[in-house]
Amino acid sequence: MDCIYGRTGYNIRVATEQSFNNFHCTQCGGELHPDEGMHFITCPYCASTVYLDKSRVVFHWSLAPTLNGQQAAAALARWMAGNDTVKDLDKKSRILGQEFQYFPVWYFKVKTAGSEQIYLEPAAATSITELRSLKLPAGDLRKYEDALVGQSVEPSVPVDAALGWLEQKQVKVQDVIESALVHIPIYTFKYSHREKSYTAVVEAATGRTLANIYPAKAEAPYMAVGCAAALIFMCLAVILAISVGSDSGSFSVIGGLVCVFGGLFSAAVLFGVASWVASRV
């Protein structure tokens, strides 16, 4: 029987063809006898919850939600009113639907050069790949309960595929010291803005809002204001350099005055334009 690293060493077992139906608990090593088609099972010896991915057994955890639907909607509204989205997105968008579910992710703890790092990979199809950036402290994980099955998305991405994604990030599989399946509570919101539909996810344990595509602020107006400011002050700097290098004292005085008053006037105008852009974009 082949093994790879698990939570307590070499304890995530990969069964050979001859022992395909012999699964062992990753916590106590007790033999498990799942019925055909079963994926979630509780060890009868130590009560650990495990997930069966073909011939591999890994720990199965869940994250407890701290937000209800109303609080999740409030977290979404705060994100919409933030600096990353278009002006007044929270007021001009329309919520089309809201759904709560436990979404599965693969949890990998990797130890390299004496330090540990957590990697997350989606365990089911999703358009919100930003789920990889979530932080799941081990202390917040709890045993997955059968009562959550009705609200849980069943994993469709094999653990081997997720490990392959880690390898693409230059992470060595042999450095993985803990693997687990974690169901995280999320609220999925569908909303529309200017006749276009978008999706955002609020992670119900921390209130963090995630979205891949959303109505973002336009960068062009800000870049135009920045380029104009750079050009104006460059011209003033050239005038000042020429006036300082001139043999005529009166020309130097005039050049200095032009730079001072021109700089003050330009700064006031640019500030006004920038404020106008910020209020409209």
C-alpha positions, -999 to 999 in steps of 0.1 A, spaced: 0 0 0 14 34 -10 12 64 12 17 102 11 20 126 39 -11 133 60 -19 151 92 3 130 114 28 118 89 23 90 64 -14 85 71 -33 94 40 -35 59 24 -38 51 -12 -52 16 -17 -39 -7 -43 -62 -25 -67 -62 -56 -44 -73 -36 -14 -96 -11 -31 -123 -15 -6 -101 -13 25 -100 22 38 -84 34 70 -92 63 92 -66 90 90 -69 97 127 -69 63 144 -61 39 116 -93 19 121 -106 1 90 -136 17 74 -162 -2 53 -182 24 33 -212 14 12 -209 18 -25 -211 54 -36 -204 68 -1 -181 98 1 -186 111 36 -182 88 66 -177 90 103 -152 67 118 -170 42 142 -138 40 164 -128 76 170 -157 96 155 -135 115 131 -152 127 100 -134 118 68 -140 121 30 -133 93 6 -119 105 -27 -118 73 -48 -91 53 -30 -79 82 -8 -91 91 27 -86 126 41 -100 146 70 -133 163 65 -139 197 83 -164 225 81 -162 262 91 -190 276 112 -209 306 99 -210 338 120 -233 358 96 -269 354 88 -284 364 55 -291 400 65 -256 405 78 -241 390 47 -262 414 25 -248 443 47 -212 430 41 -219 430 4 -233 465 5 -201 477 23 -180 461 -4 -200 477 -32 -196 511 -15 -158 507 -13 -130 521 -34 -127 491 -58 -161 494 -74 -178 521 -95 -194 551 -78 -227 542 -59 -227 506 -69 -245 498 -37 -273 522 -46 -275 516 -84 -273 478 -84 -302 454 -79 -300 421 -60 -314 393 -81 -309 364 -58 -292 351 -26 -282 315 -18 -265 300 12 -245 268 10 -213 251 22 -188 251 -6 -159 225 -6 -123 235 -9 -91 214 -6 -70 224 23 -32 218 21 -7 226 47 28 228 32 60 229 51 91 242 34 123 256 49 110 253 84 78 274 78 43 263 71 19 277 45 -18 270 38 -30 266 2 -67 263 -8 -80 250 -41 -117 247 -51 -131 212 -48 -160 219 -71 -167 240 -101 -170 278 -94 -166 311 -112 -152 327 -80 -116 315 -81 -108 342 -54 -118 315 -29 -82 304 -30 -72 336 -12 -93 329 19 -76 324 53 -88 293 72 -71 291 106 -69 255 118 -84 265 151 -116 275 135 -122 242 117 -146 217 132 -158 182 125 -182 181 95 -217 170 106 -242 149 87 -268 176 93 -249 199 68 -252 175 39 -284 191 26 -267 225 23 -234 213 10 -220 212 -25 -206 178 -32 -169 178 -43 -163 172 -80 -125 180 -82 -103 150 -72 -76 157 -46 -50 145 -72 -61 173 -95 -58 199 -67 -23 186 -59 -15 190 -96 -25 227 -93 -1 231 -64 27 216 -85 19 243 -112 27 268 -84 61 252 -79 49 235 -46 63 200 -41 37 174 -32 61 157 -8 61 190 12 24 186 19 21 176 56 -17 178 59 -46 174 35 -82 179 42 -116 187 26 -132 217 42 -168 229 36 -169 267 40 -202 286 45 -208 312 17 -236 334 6 -238 337 -32 -254 369 -45 -265 376 -80 -269 413 -88 -274 435 -119 -258 468 -128 -266 487 -161 -283 456 -175 -254 433 -168 -254 405 -143 -227 398 -118 -219 373 -90 -203 380 -56 -197 357 -27 -197 366 10 -178 342 31 -201 337 61 -174 331 87 -155 364 83 -178 385 61 -151 389 34 -166 396 -1 -151 379 -31 -157 385 -68 -138 378 -100 -157 402 -123 -175 433 -110 -182 469 -121 -148 484 -113 -137 520 -114 -126 533 -148 -88 540 -147 -87 563 -178 -100 595 -161 -75 591 -133 -47 585 -156 -56 615 -177 -56 638 -146 -22 623 -135 -7 628 -170 -19 664 -171 -4 671 -137 29 656 -147 30 676 -179 21 709 -163 47 707 -135 73 695 -159 68 726 -180 70 748 -148 103 730 -139 117 738 -173 108 774 -170 124 776 -136 156 759 -148 159 784 -178 152 814 -155 179 803 -130 204 798 -158 197 831 -174 222 860 -170 193 885 -166 183 890 -130 149 903 -140 142 873 -161 151 850 -132 126 869 -109 98 867 -135 105 830 -141 104 823 -104 71 842 -100 56 823 -130 66 790 -114 52 799 -80 18 813 -91 15 789 -120 21 760 -96 -5 772 -71 -31 778 -98 -24 745 -115 -26 726 -82 -60 742 -74 -74 734 -109 -61 698 -109 -75 692 -74 -109 704 -85 -108 682 -116 -97 652 -96 -125 658 -71 -150 660 -100 -137 627 -115 -139 609 -81 -175 620 -77 -186 608 -111 -166 576 -117 
